[in-house]
Amino acid sequence: MTSKQILLLMGLPRSGKSSIHSVVFQKMAPNETLFLESTRNTSKSIPFLDFMIMDHPGTGDLDLEIIQKCGALVFVLDAQDDYIDSLGRLLALITQINKVKPGLSIEVFIHKVDGLSDDHKIEIRREIHTRLMDEMEDAHLEHIRLSFHLTSIYDHSIFEAFSKVVQKLIAYLPTLENLLNMLCSNTGIEKVFLFETQSRIYIATDSSPVDMQSYELCSDTIDVALDISSVYQGDEQTNDARAIIGLSNGMVIYSRHVSSNLALVSMLRQESFEKQGLVEFNVGKISQAVMEVVQQTH
């Protein structure tokens, strides 16, 4: 068994957990997940992050050692199906976890919400939350804290949800956030994300609220930067790939790789980017500081 923390992905068969694992961590196109086989207890280690993703069969029992090494449990629930059985399975898992590791972070992904209206999504989330909380109270488990996320593999919501889960496992997150806040205050950058480039999960951002549209634009920029870099450098890996994209609304997206696994992607106004040299200098200094933090904690 690995010494790394485990991010455990669970859910009943056909809930979509294997599709999530494939899209987020194996870069599979969402339409290709229709042909995936049932889960067979697979795992994947993320090069930069100190944990591994484990896709666990939905009906199997949890091993005690897995629970002990688990940093977070992600339970996937199909929003388009009858979720009574899923809630029963989740309650059984919570009961088991409470006996071994009661402080474990438990994240509920209300999945396959694509195609549902905003009102329907809110109603489903409210119903699932209320029903589960009532059952937990009856089982004297109301002290267990859960987080709920509405997700789909056909948009950025699944990456946004996993970003929030992963950040809870990063002990040095406050240091990264302070560095990104410093970058914003010194350059006029309005929003900056630190992405893990293979999964497009952002492991840190500054303290300003996350706007979903800005996040989506910054996330897509990573692939643009890699594509541009590959054109000019072939198959060689670069730790300094960059991209500058001007938007029609007067904003600029500036992307710069910190390492082969990390990239800083920021948004700022065109007038702030007129001092491009100052922006690039500060981004370079913050990139160095980010790598020092990462290397010291590994």
Contacts in CASP RR format, 6 or more apart in sequence:
PFRMAT RR
TARGET T0000
AUTHOR 0000-0000-0000
METHOD contacts of the structure
MODEL  1
MTSKQILLLMGLPRSGKSSIHSVVFQKMAPNETLFLESTRNTSKSIPFLD
FMIMDHPGTGDLDLEIIQKCGALVFVLDAQDDYIDSLGRLLALITQINKV
KPGLSIEVFIHKVDGLSDDHKIEIRREIHTRLMDEMEDAHLEHIRLSFHL
TSIYDHSIFEAFSKVVQKLIAYLPTLENLLNMLCSNTGIEKVFLFETQSR
IYIATDSSPVDMQSYELCSDTIDVALDISSVYQGDEQTNDARAIIGLSNG
MVIYSRHVSSNLALVSMLRQESFEKQGLVEFNVGKISQAVMEVVQQTH
1 65 0 8 1.000
1 66 0 8 1.000
1 69 0 8 1.000
2 43 0 8 1.000
2 45 0 8 1.000
2 52 0 8 1.000
2 69 0 8 1.000
4 45 0 8 1.000
4 50 0 8 1.000
4 51 0 8 1.000
4 52 0 8 1.000
4 69 0 8 1.000
5 50 0 8 1.000
5 51 0 8 1.000
5 52 0 8 1.000
5 69 0 8 1.000
5 70 0 8 1.000
5 71 0 8 1.000
5 169 0 8 1.000
6 43 0 8 1.000
6 51 0 8 1.000
6 52 0 8 1.000
6 53 0 8 1.000
6 54 0 8 1.000
6 66 0 8 1.000
6 69 0 8 1.000
6 70 0 8 1.000
6 71 0 8 1.000
7 51 0 8 1.000
7 52 0 8 1.000
7 53 0 8 1.000
7 54 0 8 1.000
7 70 0 8 1.000
7 71 0 8 1.000
7 72 0 8 1.000
7 74 0 8 1.000
7 165 0 8 1.000
7 166 0 8 1.000
7 169 0 8 1.000
8 54 0 8 1.000
8 56 0 8 1.000
8 62 0 8 1.000
8 66 0 8 1.000
8 70 0 8 1.000
8 71 0 8 1.000
8 72 0 8 1.000
8 73 0 8 1.000
8 74 0 8 1.000
9 17 0 8 1.000
9 20 0 8 1.000
9 21 0 8 1.000
9 53 0 8 1.000
9 54 0 8 1.000
9 55 0 8 1.000
9 56 0 8 1.000
9 74 0 8 1.000
9 76 0 8 1.000
10 17 0 8 1.000
10 56 0 8 1.000
10 58 0 8 1.000
10 73 0 8 1.000
10 74 0 8 1.000
10 75 0 8 1.000
10 76 0 8 1.000
10 93 0 8 1.000
11 17 0 8 1.000
11 58 0 8 1.000
11 75 0 8 1.000
11 76 0 8 1.000
11 77 0 8 1.000
11 86 0 8 1.000
11 89 0 8 1.000
11 90 0 8 1.000
12 58 0 8 1.000
12 59 0 8 1.000
12 78 0 8 1.000
12 85 0 8 1.000
12 86 0 8 1.000
12 89 0 8 1.000
13 38 0 8 1.000
13 39 0 8 1.000
13 57 0 8 1.000
13 58 0 8 1.000
13 59 0 8 1.000
14 78 0 8 1.000
14 81 0 8 1.000
15 58 0 8 1.000
15 76 0 8 1.000
15 77 0 8 1.000
15 78 0 8 1.000
15 81 0 8 1.000
15 86 0 8 1.000
15 111 0 8 1.000
16 33 0 8 1.000
16 76 0 8 1.000
16 78 0 8 1.000
16 111 0 8 1.000
16 112 0 8 1.000
16 153 0 8 1.000
17 39 0 8 1.000
17 55 0 8 1.000
17 58 0 8 1.000
17 74 0 8 1.000
17 76 0 8 1.000
18 33 0 8 1.000
18 36 0 8 1.000
18 37 0 8 1.000
18 38 0 8 1.000
18 39 0 8 1.000
18 55 0 8 1.000
19 30 0 8 1.000
19 33 0 8 1.000
19 36 0 8 1.000
19 153 0 8 1.000
20 76 0 8 1.000
20 109 0 8 1.000
20 111 0 8 1.000
20 151 0 8 1.000
20 153 0 8 1.000
20 158 0 8 1.000
21 42 0 8 1.000
21 44 0 8 1.000
21 53 0 8 1.000
21 55 0 8 1.000
22 28 0 8 1.000
22 32 0 8 1.000
22 33 0 8 1.000
22 36 0 8 1.000
23 29 0 8 1.000
23 30 0 8 1.000
23 33 0 8 1.000
23 153 0 8 1.000
23 158 0 8 1.000
24 158 0 8 1.000
24 159 0 8 1.000
24 162 0 8 1.000
24 199 0 8 1.000
24 200 0 8 1.000
24 201 0 8 1.000
25 44 0 8 1.000
25 46 0 8 1.000
25 53 0 8 1.000
25 198 0 8 1.000
25 199 0 8 1.000
26 44 0 8 1.000
27 198 0 8 1.000
30 153 0 8 1.000
30 154 0 8 1.000
33 153 0 8 1.000
38 57 0 8 1.000
39 55 0 8 1.000
39 56 0 8 1.000
39 57 0 8 1.000
39 58 0 8 1.000
40 57 0 8 1.000
41 54 0 8 1.000
41 55 0 8 1.000
41 56 0 8 1.000
41 57 0 8 1.000
42 54 0 8 1.000
42 55 0 8 1.000
43 52 0 8 1.000
43 53 0 8 1.000
43 54 0 8 1.000
43 55 0 8 1.000
44 52 0 8 1.000
44 53 0 8 1.000
45 52 0 8 1.000
45 53 0 8 1.000
46 52 0 8 1.000
46 53 0 8 1.000
46 196 0 8 1.000
46 198 0 8 1.000
46 199 0 8 1.000
47 198 0 8 1.000
47 261 0 8 1.000
48 196 0 8 1.000
48 259 0 8 1.000
48 261 0 8 1.000
48 262 0 8 1.000
48 294 0 8 1.000
49 166 0 8 1.000
49 169 0 8 1.000
49 170 0 8 1.000
49 196 0 8 1.000
49 203 0 8 1.000
50 169 0 8 1.000
50 297 0 8 1.000
50 298 0 8 1.000
51 71 0 8 1.000
51 169 0 8 1.000
54 66 0 8 1.000
56 62 0 8 1.000
56 66 0 8 1.000
58 89 0 8 1.000
59 89 0 8 1.000
62 93 0 8 1.000
62 96 0 8 1.000
62 97 0 8 1.000
64 100 0 8 1.000
67 96 0 8 1.000
67 97 0 8 1.000
67 100 0 8 1.000
67 101 0 8 1.000
67 104 0 8 1.000
68 100 0 8 1.000
68 101 0 8 1.000
70 101 0 8 1.000
70 104 0 8 1.000
71 104 0 8 1.000
71 105 0 8 1.000
71 169 0 8 1.000
72 104 0 8 1.000
72 105 0 8 1.000
72 106 0 8 1.000
72 107 0 8 1.000
72 165 0 8 1.000
72 168 0 8 1.000
72 169 0 8 1.000
73 93 0 8 1.000
73 97 0 8 1.000
73 104 0 8 1.000
73 105 0 8 1.000
73 106 0 8 1.000
73 107 0 8 1.000
74 107 0 8 1.000
74 109 0 8 1.000
74 162 0 8 1.000
74 165 0 8 1.000
75 86 0 8 1.000
75 90 0 8 1.000
75 93 0 8 1.000
75 106 0 8 1.000
75 107 0 8 1.000
75 108 0 8 1.000
75 109 0 8 1.000
76 109 0 8 1.000
76 111 0 8 1.000
77 83 0 8 1.000
77 86 0 8 1.000
77 87 0 8 1.000
77 90 0 8 1.000
77 108 0 8 1.000
77 109 0 8 1.000
77 110 0 8 1.000
77 111 0 8 1.000
77 128 0 8 1.000
78 86 0 8 1.000
78 111 0 8 1.000
78 112 0 8 1.000
79 110 0 8 1.000
79 111 0 8 1.000
79 112 0 8 1.000
79 113 0 8 1.000
79 116 0 8 1.000
79 121 0 8 1.000
79 124 0 8 1.000
79 150 0 8 1.000
80 112 0 8 1.000
80 116 0 8 1.000
83 128 0 8 1.000
87 128 0 8 1.000
87 131 0 8 1.000
87 132 0 8 1.000
87 135 0 8 1.000
88 135 0 8 1.000
90 108 0 8 1.000
90 132 0 8 1.000
91 132 0 8 1.000
91 135 0 8 1.000
91 136 0 8 1.000
91 139 0 8 1.000
91 141 0 8 1.000
94 106 0 8 1.000
94 136 0 8 1.000
94 141 0 8 1.000
94 144 0 8 1.000
95 139 0 8 1.000
95 141 0 8 1.000
97 104 0 8 1.000
97 106 0 8 1.000
97 144 0 8 1.000
98 141 0 8 1.000
98 144 0 8 1.000
102 143 0 8 1.000
102 144 0 8 1.000
103 144 0 8 1.000
103 145 0 8 1.000
105 145 0 8 1.000
105 147 0 8 1.000
105 165 0 8 1.000
105 168 0 8 1.000
105 169 0 8 1.000
106 144 0 8 1.000
106 145 0 8 1.000
106 146 0 8 1.000
106 147 0 8 1.000
107 146 0 8 1.000
107 147 0 8 1.000
107 148 0 8 1.000
107 149 0 8 1.000
107 161 0 8 1.000
107 164 0 8 1.000
107 165 0 8 1.000
108 128 0 8 1.000
108 132 0 8 1.000
108 146 0 8 1.000
108 147 0 8 1.000
108 148 0 8 1.000
108 149 0 8 1.000
109 149 0 8 1.000
109 151 0 8 1.000
109 158 0 8 1.000
109 161 0 8 1.000
110 121 0 8 1.000
110 124 0 8 1.000
110 125 0 8 1.000
110 128 0 8 1.000
110 148 0 8 1.000
110 149 0 8 1.000
110 150 0 8 1.000
110 151 0 8 1.000
111 151 0 8 1.000
111 152 0 8 1.000
112 152 0 8 1.000
113 121 0 8 1.000
113 124 0 8 1.000
113 150 0 8 1.000
113 151 0 8 1.000
113 152 0 8 1.000
113 157 0 8 1.000
114 152 0 8 1.000
114 153 0 8 1.000
114 154 0 8 1.000
114 155 0 8 1.000
116 124 0 8 1.000
121 150 0 8 1.000
125 148 0 8 1.000
125 150 0 8 1.000
128 148 0 8 1.000
129 148 0 8 1.000
132 146 0 8 1.000
133 142 0 8 1.000
136 142 0 8 1.000
136 144 0 8 1.000
147 164 0 8 1.000
147 165 0 8 1.000
149 157 0 8 1.000
149 160 0 8 1.000
149 161 0 8 1.000
149 164 0 8 1.000
150 157 0 8 1.000
150 161 0 8 1.000
151 157 0 8 1.000
151 158 0 8 1.000
151 161 0 8 1.000
152 158 0 8 1.000
156 212 0 8 1.000
156 215 0 8 1.000
156 216 0 8 1.000
156 219 0 8 1.000
159 199 0 8 1.000
159 200 0 8 1.000
159 201 0 8 1.000
159 219 0 8 1.000
160 210 0 8 1.000
160 212 0 8 1.000
160 215 0 8 1.000
162 199 0 8 1.000
162 201 0 8 1.000
163 201 0 8 1.000
163 202 0 8 1.000
163 203 0 8 1.000
166 196 0 8 1.000
166 201 0 8 1.000
166 203 0 8 1.000
167 173 0 8 1.000
167 203 0 8 1.000
167 204 0 8 1.000
170 176 0 8 1.000
170 203 0 8 1.000
170 204 0 8 1.000
171 297 0 8 1.000
172 293 0 8 1.000
172 294 0 8 1.000
172 297 0 8 1.000
173 203 0 8 1.000
173 204 0 8 1.000
175 293 0 8 1.000
176 194 0 8 1.000
176 203 0 8 1.000
176 204 0 8 1.000
176 290 0 8 1.000
176 293 0 8 1.000
177 204 0 8 1.000
177 205 0 8 1.000
177 206 0 8 1.000
177 207 0 8 1.000
179 286 0 8 1.000
179 289 0 8 1.000
179 290 0 8 1.000
179 293 0 8 1.000
180 192 0 8 1.000
180 194 0 8 1.000
180 204 0 8 1.000
180 205 0 8 1.000
180 206 0 8 1.000
180 286 0 8 1.000
181 206 0 8 1.000
181 207 0 8 1.000
182 286 0 8 1.000
183 189 0 8 1.000
183 192 0 8 1.000
183 206 0 8 1.000
183 264 0 8 1.000
183 266 0 8 1.000
183 282 0 8 1.000
183 283 0 8 1.000
183 286 0 8 1.000
184 190 0 8 1.000
184 191 0 8 1.000
184 192 0 8 1.000
184 206 0 8 1.000
184 208 0 8 1.000
186 282 0 8 1.000
187 268 0 8 1.000
187 272 0 8 1.000
187 278 0 8 1.000
187 279 0 8 1.000
187 282 0 8 1.000
187 283 0 8 1.000
188 268 0 8 1.000
188 269 0 8 1.000
188 272 0 8 1.000
189 254 0 8 1.000
189 266 0 8 1.000
189 267 0 8 1.000
189 268 0 8 1.000
189 272 0 8 1.000
189 279 0 8 1.000
190 208 0 8 1.000
190 251 0 8 1.000
190 267 0 8 1.000
190 268 0 8 1.000
190 269 0 8 1.000
191 205 0 8 1.000
191 206 0 8 1.000
191 208 0 8 1.000
191 210 0 8 1.000
191 211 0 8 1.000
191 214 0 8 1.000
191 218 0 8 1.000
191 266 0 8 1.000
191 267 0 8 1.000
192 205 0 8 1.000
192 206 0 8 1.000
192 264 0 8 1.000
192 265 0 8 1.000
192 266 0 8 1.000
192 267 0 8 1.000
193 202 0 8 1.000
193 204 0 8 1.000
193 205 0 8 1.000
193 215 0 8 1.000
193 218 0 8 1.000
193 219 0 8 1.000
193 264 0 8 1.000
193 265 0 8 1.000
193 266 0 8 1.000
194 202 0 8 1.000
194 203 0 8 1.000
194 204 0 8 1.000
194 205 0 8 1.000
194 258 0 8 1.000
194 262 0 8 1.000
194 263 0 8 1.000
194 264 0 8 1.000
194 290 0 8 1.000
195 201 0 8 1.000
195 202 0 8 1.000
195 203 0 8 1.000
195 218 0 8 1.000
195 219 0 8 1.000
195 222 0 8 1.000
195 262 0 8 1.000
195 263 0 8 1.000
195 264 0 8 1.000
195 265 0 8 1.000
196 202 0 8 1.000
196 203 0 8 1.000
196 261 0 8 1.000
196 262 0 8 1.000
197 222 0 8 1.000
197 226 0 8 1.000
197 257 0 8 1.000
197 260 0 8 1.000
197 261 0 8 1.000
197 262 0 8 1.000
197 263 0 8 1.000
198 261 0 8 1.000
200 219 0 8 1.000
200 222 0 8 1.000
200 223 0 8 1.000
202 215 0 8 1.000
202 218 0 8 1.000
202 219 0 8 1.000
203 262 0 8 1.000
214 267 0 8 1.000
217 247 0 8 1.000
217 253 0 8 1.000
217 267 0 8 1.000
218 253 0 8 1.000
218 255 0 8 1.000
218 265 0 8 1.000
218 266 0 8 1.000
218 267 0 8 1.000
219 265 0 8 1.000
221 243 0 8 1.000
221 245 0 8 1.000
221 253 0 8 1.000
221 255 0 8 1.000
221 265 0 8 1.000
222 255 0 8 1.000
222 263 0 8 1.000
222 265 0 8 1.000
224 243 0 8 1.000
224 245 0 8 1.000
224 255 0 8 1.000
225 241 0 8 1.000
225 242 0 8 1.000
225 243 0 8 1.000
225 255 0 8 1.000
225 257 0 8 1.000
225 263 0 8 1.000
226 241 0 8 1.000
228 241 0 8 1.000
228 243 0 8 1.000
229 238 0 8 1.000
229 241 0 8 1.000
237 260 0 8 1.000
238 257 0 8 1.000
238 260 0 8 1.000
239 257 0 8 1.000
239 258 0 8 1.000
239 259 0 8 1.000
239 260 0 8 1.000
240 256 0 8 1.000
240 257 0 8 1.000
241 255 0 8 1.000
241 256 0 8 1.000
241 257 0 8 1.000
241 263 0 8 1.000
242 254 0 8 1.000
242 255 0 8 1.000
242 256 0 8 1.000
242 257 0 8 1.000
243 253 0 8 1.000
243 254 0 8 1.000
243 255 0 8 1.000
244 252 0 8 1.000
244 253 0 8 1.000
244 254 0 8 1.000
244 255 0 8 1.000
244 273 0 8 1.000
245 252 0 8 1.000
245 253 0 8 1.000
245 255 0 8 1.000
246 252 0 8 1.000
246 253 0 8 1.000
246 270 0 8 1.000
247 253 0 8 1.000
250 269 0 8 1.000
250 270 0 8 1.000
251 267 0 8 1.000
251 268 0 8 1.000
251 269 0 8 1.000
251 270 0 8 1.000
252 267 0 8 1.000
252 268 0 8 1.000
252 269 0 8 1.000
252 270 0 8 1.000
252 272 0 8 1.000
252 273 0 8 1.000
253 265 0 8 1.000
253 266 0 8 1.000
253 267 0 8 1.000
254 265 0 8 1.000
254 266 0 8 1.000
254 267 0 8 1.000
254 268 0 8 1.000
254 273 0 8 1.000
254 279 0 8 1.000
254 283 0 8 1.000
255 263 0 8 1.000
255 264 0 8 1.000
255 265 0 8 1.000
255 266 0 8 1.000
256 263 0 8 1.000
256 264 0 8 1.000
256 280 0 8 1.000
256 283 0 8 1.000
256 284 0 8 1.000
256 287 0 8 1.000
257 263 0 8 1.000
257 264 0 8 1.000
258 264 0 8 1.000
258 287 0 8 1.000
258 290 0 8 1.000
258 291 0 8 1.000
259 291 0 8 1.000
259 294 0 8 1.000
262 290 0 8 1.000
262 291 0 8 1.000
262 294 0 8 1.000
264 283 0 8 1.000
264 286 0 8 1.000
264 287 0 8 1.000
264 290 0 8 1.000
266 283 0 8 1.000
268 279 0 8 1.000
272 279 0 8 1.000
273 279 0 8 1.000
END
